[in-house]
Amino acid sequence: MWRNLMDRDPLVVGGVIGDVLDPFIRSAALRVIYNNKELTNGSELRPSAIVHEPRVEIGGYDMRKLYTLVMVDPDAPSPSNPTHREYLHWLVTDIPESTNARFGNEIVSYENPRPTAGIHRIVFVLFRQDVRQTIYAPGWRQNFNTRDFAALYNLGLPVAAMFFNCQRENGCGGRR
């Protein structure tokens, strides 16, 4: 039974569990909205639809609970040769529950994904913070590692994650 549920999880099917994250139990509500369109796992968006940062909402009612949001591309520069895995597109900390990312502390500013080859998975990962702490921006965006980041700041496993697929504006085809 448990195995069947994992096999159907879009994060497993899409390879996010494995490439970016270890298995986790979802325990927070995460909504990602681009241009008034709420994402679902595996949605497809073109670069023109993601120029501006999305509205990222965290469900709940306790504003004393804080969260960290990480947005990465594990397929940079191309899915067949992801030498920049993971490329960090956005990092926001201290987001109070029941609010959105604009209420947090932006550590790394939003950089819109602009894939040039293949279909890229763009992954949003949400961690619950035990405490408010100083988190430093990495020196560069490429070769970020979500697991290592979570370990460095004692964030534990994610509490929610979501991904969408993106390819160049006139692209068609596979993950190459």
Disulfide bonds with the S-S distance in Angstrom:
none
